[in-house]
Amino acid sequence: MAKKVIDLRSIEIKRGFLFFLGLFFFLFPSQNWYSIVQANEQPSPIQETDLELPPVADYPVNFTGIQAPWLTARSVIVIDRDSAVVLLAKNEQTQLLPASTVKLMTALIAQENYPLDEVLRVEEVSQLGQDMKLFEGEMITVESLLYGVLVASANDAALLLAQHYPGGNKAFVKKMNERAQELSLKKTYFADPTGLDVDQENNLLLDSSYSTALDLARLAVEVLKREPLKEMVATKEVVVTDTSGKIKHPLYNINQLLFWLPGMKGVKTGWTEEAGECLVGYVEREDRGIITVVLGSEDRFGETAKLVDWTFTNHRWEKITPPNQPLSLTHN
């Protein structure tokens, strides 16, 4: 019995020794866990540098206070080219039928995936409203077809470009939608490369494209970055031919504003009975540029002209001067 008591005391002494030893190392000032978690974060050193920021675009300001004219269009937007400032917006994120403004994406996909001088063969002729009257068996370049799409809004040209894409029309439309997501056109969906919303018997299609004024303005910005496409959307009329030069296709731009509105540089018209009159426009005046979109209008040309005149008559572009101080950078 006495031996058992002695053993218990020995164990208690050992436990007490180990406890005080552990406490000593825990509190001793060194790189132990306690000292690390209690360390105070030191502020990062700040160093000044002469890094130059890019110039800030001039900011459009309505200096007259005159409001925009009343329009019949269901959706409208006016955006300044350089600053991306929205000058006017009406239902700009409402999803509507875009009609042939869809062909802006059709042209963009074709330009990004085909060489302009690539030759395509017309396998079959499709009679779908507006066209450039391609002939079966005709050999024609991608560049000529793009003129057909963007100048004459030719459905047969749009379909031919889609059909020759790897995987055919279905893969082409899939690429259109993927590109839309890449460009953050979040409220846009493409069902086909033409923008048609009825079939050949004039029955409404169950699957139709839709977009918004804001998304179409963003798409126009991307198209205008491509020099070949920028030139095409501003072309009033042109004659393209097949590769032999024997078959001629006179093309006339549907955008009437190219012929009489000062500074008009394109971009794309659209119309169906269901969609109404649509127009994505781009106008340059005195080194300023604006993008306009009207969807579901009763007078797309007249209303776009009113928007352009209102913008340039009632706005001036003011410079924004950043503070003249060196930029401070923190180094961790």
C-alpha positions as a Python dict, from the first residue, in 0.01 Angstrom:
ca = {
    (1, 'M'): (0, 0, 0),
    (2, 'A'): (287, 242, 90),
    (3, 'K'): (461, 163, -238),
    (4, 'K'): (147, 257, -433),
    (5, 'V'): (124, 599, -259),
    (6, 'I'): (491, 667, -338),
    (7, 'D'): (430, 585, -708),
    (8, 'L'): (134, 825, -725),
    (9, 'R'): (339, 1107, -573),
    (10, 'S'): (618, 1039, -822),
    (11, 'I'): (377, 1067, -1112),
    (12, 'E'): (233, 1397, -981),
    (13, 'I'): (584, 1543, -943),
    (14, 'K'): (673, 1447, -1301),
    (15, 'R'): (350, 1598, -1436),
    (16, 'G'): (414, 1923, -1251),
    (17, 'F'): (770, 1943, -1386),
    (18, 'L'): (655, 1889, -1745),
    (19, 'F'): (382, 2154, -1707),
    (20, 'F'): (625, 2424, -1588),
    (21, 'L'): (878, 2326, -1854),
    (22, 'G'): (619, 2363, -2131),
    (23, 'L'): (499, 2696, -1989),
    (24, 'F'): (858, 2824, -1988),
    (25, 'F'): (911, 2750, -2361),
    (26, 'F'): (567, 2886, -2448),
    (27, 'L'): (636, 3227, -2289),
    (28, 'F'): (1005, 3256, -2370),
    (29, 'P'): (1059, 3542, -2629),
    (30, 'S'): (1163, 3362, -2946),
    (31, 'Q'): (1016, 3238, -3277),
    (32, 'N'): (755, 3030, -3097),
    (33, 'W'): (387, 3000, -3183),
    (34, 'Y'): (278, 3254, -2926),
    (35, 'S'): (520, 3523, -3042),
    (36, 'I'): (425, 3467, -3407),
    (37, 'V'): (48, 3499, -3366),
    (38, 'Q'): (87, 3807, -3143),
    (39, 'A'): (314, 3990, -3389),
    (40, 'N'): (170, 4321, -3505),
    (41, 'E'): (144, 4375, -3883),
    (42, 'Q'): (378, 4650, -3996),
    (43, 'P'): (260, 4897, -4263),
    (44, 'S'): (407, 4845, -4611),
    (45, 'P'): (669, 5098, -4713),
    (46, 'I'): (545, 5357, -4966),
    (47, 'Q'): (759, 5461, -5260),
    (48, 'E'): (680, 5740, -5503),
    (49, 'T'): (725, 5685, -5875),
    (50, 'D'): (687, 5897, -6187),
    (51, 'L'): (460, 5645, -6360),
    (52, 'E'): (241, 5825, -6615),
    (53, 'L'): (-126, 5734, -6638),
    (54, 'P'): (-299, 5721, -6977),
    (55, 'P'): (-484, 6038, -7076),
    (56, 'V'): (-842, 6068, -6957),
    (57, 'A'): (-1102, 6104, -7232),
    (58, 'D'): (-1296, 6429, -7244),
    (59, 'Y'): (-1631, 6407, -7067),
    (60, 'P'): (-1952, 6500, -7253),
    (61, 'V'): (-2172, 6746, -7064),
    (62, 'N'): (-2520, 6868, -7153),
    (63, 'F'): (-2460, 7241, -7119),
    (64, 'T'): (-2807, 7353, -7236),
    (65, 'G'): (-3017, 7125, -7017),
    (66, 'I'): (-3239, 7044, -7314),
    (67, 'Q'): (-3379, 6694, -7289),
    (68, 'A'): (-3368, 6439, -7570),
    (69, 'P'): (-3658, 6435, -7817),
    (70, 'W'): (-3950, 6197, -7772),
    (71, 'L'): (-3907, 5880, -7978),
    (72, 'T'): (-4131, 5590, -8077),
    (73, 'A'): (-3843, 5341, -8038),
    (74, 'R'): (-3903, 5087, -7763),
    (75, 'S'): (-3535, 5088, -7665),
    (76, 'V'): (-3269, 5356, -7715),
    (77, 'I'): (-2911, 5426, -7615),
    (78, 'V'): (-2652, 5690, -7706),
    (79, 'I'): (-2292, 5632, -7598),
    (80, 'D'): (-1985, 5852, -7630),
    (81, 'R'): (-1713, 5668, -7821),
    (82, 'D'): (-1409, 5776, -7620),
    (83, 'S'): (-1532, 5803, -7261),
    (84, 'A'): (-1803, 5531, -7289),
    (85, 'V'): (-2039, 5772, -7110),
    (86, 'V'): (-2407, 5697, -7169),
    (87, 'L'): (-2570, 6019, -7289),
    (88, 'L'): (-2921, 5879, -7318),
    (89, 'A'): (-3081, 5548, -7227),
    (90, 'K'): (-3437, 5420, -7253),
    (91, 'N'): (-3511, 5055, -7178),
    (92, 'E'): (-3153, 4989, -7284),
    (93, 'Q'): (-3144, 4646, -7117),
    (94, 'T'): (-3482, 4525, -7239),
    (95, 'Q'): (-3446, 4212, -7450),
    (96, 'L'): (-3598, 4262, -7794),
    (97, 'L'): (-3584, 4109, -8140),
    (98, 'P'): (-3278, 4261, -8310),
    (99, 'A'): (-3359, 4165, -8672),
    (100, 'S'): (-3059, 4198, -8907),
    (101, 'T'): (-2841, 4381, -8654),
    (102, 'V'): (-2754, 4017, -8566),
    (103, 'K'): (-2533, 4026, -8876),
    (104, 'L'): (-2281, 4240, -8687),
    (105, 'M'): (-2186, 3927, -8494),
    (106, 'T'): (-2207, 3715, -8810),
    (107, 'A'): (-1954, 3944, -8977),
    (108, 'L'): (-1731, 3954, -8669),
    (109, 'I'): (-1712, 3573, -8644),
    (110, 'A'): (-1646, 3538, -9016),
    (111, 'Q'): (-1373, 3805, -9013),
    (112, 'E'): (-1204, 3644, -8713),
    (113, 'N'): (-1212, 3290, -8856),
    (114, 'Y'): (-1174, 3321, -9235),
    (115, 'P'): (-899, 3484, -9444),
    (116, 'L'): (-1063, 3758, -9651),
    (117, 'D'): (-932, 3602, -9973),
    (118, 'E'): (-1064, 3253, -9896),
    (119, 'V'): (-1297, 3131, -10170),
    (120, 'L'): (-1629, 2962, -10085),
    (121, 'R'): (-1856, 2769, -10317),
    (122, 'V'): (-2230, 2833, -10323),
    (123, 'E'): (-2376, 2485, -10280),
    (124, 'E'): (-2740, 2587, -10279),
    (125, 'V'): (-2937, 2907, -10315),
    (126, 'S'): (-3160, 3017, -10025),
    (127, 'Q'): (-3449, 3253, -10086),
    (128, 'L'): (-3486, 3429, -9752),
    (129, 'G'): (-3589, 3787, -9809),
    (130, 'Q'): (-3302, 4033, -9848),
    (131, 'D'): (-3014, 3880, -10047),
    (132, 'M'): (-2730, 3951, -10291),
    (133, 'K'): (-2861, 3695, -10541),
    (134, 'L'): (-2586, 3434, -10526),
    (135, 'F'): (-2587, 3162, -10792),
    (136, 'E'): (-2557, 2790, -10729),
    (137, 'G'): (-2202, 2678, -10803),
    (138, 'E'): (-2064, 3031, -10780),
    (139, 'M'): (-1715, 3076, -10634),
    (140, 'I'): (-1684, 3393, -10427),
    (141, 'T'): (-1444, 3533, -10165),
    (142, 'V'): (-1518, 3585, -9798),
    (143, 'E'): (-1448, 3957, -9843),
    (144, 'S'): (-1720, 3987, -10108),
    (145, 'L'): (-1963, 3797, -9887),
    (146, 'L'): (-1889, 4028, -9595),
    (147, 'Y'): (-1974, 4325, -9816),
    (148, 'G'): (-2298, 4147, -9894),
    (149, 'V'): (-2373, 4097, -9524),
    (150, 'L'): (-2286, 4447, -9404),
    (151, 'V'): (-2386, 4662, -9703),
    (152, 'A'): (-2688, 4483, -9848),
    (153, 'S'): (-2781, 4283, -9534),
    (154, 'A'): (-2780, 3971, -9752),
    (155, 'N'): (-2922, 3663, -9585),
    (156, 'D'): (-2780, 3429, -9849),
    (157, 'A'): (-2428, 3563, -9782),
    (158, 'A'): (-2470, 3523, -9405),
    (159, 'L'): (-2588, 3164, -9443),
    (160, 'L'): (-2305, 3075, -9681),
    (161, 'L'): (-2045, 3203, -9433),
    (162, 'A'): (-2207, 2999, -9155),
    (163, 'Q'): (-2242, 2679, -9360),
    (164, 'H'): (-1872, 2669, -9450),
    (165, 'Y'): (-1758, 2708, -9088),
    (166, 'P'): (-1605, 2389, -8939),
    (167, 'G'): (-1906, 2201, -8806),
    (168, 'G'): (-2147, 2395, -9025),
    (169, 'N'): (-2423, 2641, -8937),
    (170, 'K'): (-2485, 2497, -8589),
    (171, 'A'): (-2120, 2533, -8488),
    (172, 'F'): (-2110, 2885, -8633),
    (173, 'V'): (-2410, 2995, -8425),
    (174, 'K'): (-2255, 2833, -8118),
    (175, 'K'): (-1943, 3041, -8180),
    (176, 'M'): (-2157, 3354, -8210),
    (177, 'N'): (-2300, 3291, -7864),
    (178, 'E'): (-1961, 3209, -7715),
    (179, 'R'): (-1823, 3534, -7855),
    (180, 'A'): (-2119, 3721, -7709),
    (181, 'Q'): (-2028, 3593, -7363),
    (182, 'E'): (-1663, 3690, -7415),
    (183, 'L'): (-1777, 4045, -7495),
    (184, 'S'): (-2007, 4050, -7189),
    (185, 'L'): (-2321, 4069, -7401),
    (186, 'K'): (-2504, 3907, -7114),
    (187, 'K'): (-2857, 3961, -7240),
    (188, 'T'): (-2798, 3850, -7598),
    (189, 'Y'): (-2874, 3518, -7766),
    (190, 'F'): (-2823, 3425, -8130),
    (191, 'A'): (-3043, 3161, -8291),
    (192, 'D'): (-2908, 3199, -8647),
    (193, 'P'): (-2670, 3419, -8850),
    (194, 'T'): (-2945, 3624, -9021),
    (195, 'G'): (-3169, 3767, -8750),
    (196, 'L'): (-3485, 3641, -8920),
    (197, 'D'): (-3774, 3560, -8686),
    (198, 'V'): (-4007, 3390, -8937),
    (199, 'D'): (-3963, 3098, -9175),
    (200, 'Q'): (-4021, 3091, -9553),
    (201, 'E'): (-4395, 3048, -9495),
    (202, 'N'): (-4394, 3357, -9269),
    (203, 'N'): (-4454, 3152, -8955),
    (204, 'L'): (-4292, 3276, -8635),
    (205, 'L'): (-3984, 3076, -8541),
    (206, 'L'): (-3988, 2907, -8203),
    (207, 'D'): (-3618, 2990, -8158),
    (208, 'S'): (-3531, 3353, -8236),
    (209, 'S'): (-3240, 3579, -8156),
    (210, 'Y'): (-3276, 3853, -7896),
    (211, 'S'): (-3057, 4133, -7767),
    (212, 'T'): (-3060, 4476, -7603),
    (213, 'A'): (-2966, 4827, -7712),
    (214, 'L'): (-2675, 4823, -7466),
    (215, 'D'): (-2539, 4490, -7591),
    (216, 'L'): (-2568, 4595, -7956),
    (217, 'A'): (-2379, 4916, -7881),
    (218, 'R'): (-2101, 4711, -7723),
    (219, 'L'): (-2099, 4480, -8024),
    (220, 'A'): (-2072, 4780, -8258),
    (221, 'V'): (-1766, 4901, -8067),
    (222, 'E'): (-1598, 4564, -8126),
    (223, 'V'): (-1687, 4562, -8496),
    (224, 'L'): (-1550, 4913, -8544),
    (225, 'K'): (-1212, 4798, -8410),
    (226, 'R'): (-1173, 4580, -8722),
    (227, 'E'): (-1057, 4801, -9007),
    (228, 'P'): (-1205, 4587, -9288),
    (229, 'L'): (-1544, 4578, -9116),
    (230, 'K'): (-1532, 4947, -9024),
    (231, 'E'): (-1481, 5030, -9392),
    (232, 'M'): (-1759, 4796, -9503),
    (233, 'V'): (-2030, 4933, -9271),
    (234, 'A'): (-1958, 5283, -9406),
    (235, 'T'): (-1977, 5178, -9772),
    (236, 'K'): (-2271, 5335, -9956),
    (237, 'E'): (-2258, 5113, -10262),
    (238, 'V'): (-2020, 4865, -10420),
    (239, 'V'): (-2011, 4600, -10692),
    (240, 'V'): (-1856, 4263, -10600),
    (241, 'T'): (-1804, 3970, -10833),
    (242, 'D'): (-1736, 3599, -10829),
    (243, 'T'): (-1374, 3487, -10870),
    (244, 'S'): (-1407, 3483, -11251),
    (245, 'G'): (-1535, 3839, -11261),
    (246, 'K'): (-1829, 3733, -11476),
    (247, 'I'): (-2102, 3733, -11210),
    (248, 'K'): (-2158, 4081, -11071),
    (249, 'H'): (-2344, 4172, -10753),
    (250, 'P'): (-2433, 4543, -10716),
    (251, 'L'): (-2480, 4618, -10346),
    (252, 'Y'): (-2654, 4924, -10202),
    (253, 'N'): (-2649, 5013, -9834),
    (254, 'I'): (-2989, 5012, -9668),
    (255, 'N'): (-2874, 5276, -9417),
    (256, 'Q'): (-3016, 5591, -9577),
    (257, 'L'): (-2835, 5814, -9327),
    (258, 'L'): (-2504, 5738, -9500),
    (259, 'F'): (-2630, 5948, -9791),
    (260, 'W'): (-2749, 6260, -9608),
    (261, 'L'): (-2661, 6276, -9236),
    (262, 'P'): (-2323, 6450, -9183),
    (263, 'G'): (-2068, 6227, -9012),
    (264, 'M'): (-2264, 5901, -9041),
    (265, 'K'): (-2021, 5606, -9068),
    (266, 'G'): (-2253, 5302, -9049),
    (267, 'V'): (-2317, 5056, -8872),
    (268, 'K'): (-2614, 4818, -8936),
    (269, 'T'): (-2984, 4826, -9009),
    (270, 'G'): (-3249, 4571, -8919),
    (271, 'W'): (-3618, 4522, -8983),
    (272, 'T'): (-3885, 4256, -8952),
    (273, 'E'): (-4256, 4296, -8885),
    (274, 'E'): (-4211, 4155, -8536),
    (275, 'A'): (-3895, 4350, -8447),
    (276, 'G'): (-3993, 4681, -8604),
    (277, 'E'): (-3731, 4920, -8739),
    (278, 'C'): (-3383, 4887, -8588),
    (279, 'L'): (-3062, 5078, -8646),
    (280, 'V'): (-2720, 5070, -8485),
    (281, 'G'): (-2544, 5389, -8590),
    (282, 'Y'): (-2200, 5546, -8561),
    (283, 'V'): (-2140, 5916, -8621),
    (284, 'E'): (-1819, 6120, -8615),
    (285, 'R'): (-1812, 6500, -8595),
    (286, 'E'): (-1514, 6721, -8508),
    (287, 'D'): (-1306, 6434, -8367),
    (288, 'R'): (-1598, 6318, -8152),
    (289, 'G'): (-1783, 5995, -8203),
    (290, 'I'): (-2111, 5855, -8073),
    (291, 'I'): (-2284, 5520, -8108),
    (292, 'T'): (-2662, 5516, -8125),
    (293, 'V'): (-2907, 5227, -8111),
    (294, 'V'): (-3282, 5235, -8169),
    (295, 'L'): (-3488, 4916, -8151),
    (296, 'G'): (-3857, 4876, -8226),
    (297, 'S'): (-3881, 5218, -8389),
    (298, 'E'): (-4143, 5346, -8632),
    (299, 'D'): (-3885, 5571, -8800),
    (300, 'R'): (-3531, 5446, -8738),
    (301, 'F'): (-3361, 5695, -8971),
    (302, 'G'): (-3553, 6004, -8860),
    (303, 'E'): (-3523, 5919, -8491),
    (304, 'T'): (-3152, 5840, -8516),
    (305, 'A'): (-3098, 6175, -8691),
    (306, 'K'): (-3282, 6349, -8405),
    (307, 'L'): (-3060, 6175, -8149),
    (308, 'V'): (-2744, 6275, -8334),
    (309, 'D'): (-2851, 6639, -8370),
    (310, 'W'): (-2958, 6656, -8003),
    (311, 'T'): (-2625, 6512, -7890),
    (312, 'F'): (-2396, 6742, -8085),
    (313, 'T'): (-2612, 7055, -8039),
    (314, 'N'): (-2652, 7026, -7662),
    (315, 'H'): (-2328, 6865, -7546),
    (316, 'R'): (-1974, 6984, -7514),
    (317, 'W'): (-1675, 6774, -7422),
    (318, 'E'): (-1484, 6897, -7117),
    (319, 'K'): (-1135, 6793, -7017),
    (320, 'I'): (-1084, 6616, -6686),
    (321, 'T'): (-746, 6708, -6538),
    (322, 'P'): (-608, 6457, -6285),
    (323, 'P'): (-409, 6596, -5988),
    (324, 'N'): (-45, 6669, -6077),
    (325, 'Q'): (105, 6442, -5815),
    (326, 'P'): (334, 6139, -5841),
    (327, 'L'): (159, 5806, -5803),
    (328, 'S'): (230, 5623, -5478),
    (329, 'L'): (285, 5250, -5500),
    (330, 'T'): (300, 5014, -5202),
    (331, 'H'): (550, 4730, -5193),
    (332, 'N'): (474, 4426, -4980),
}
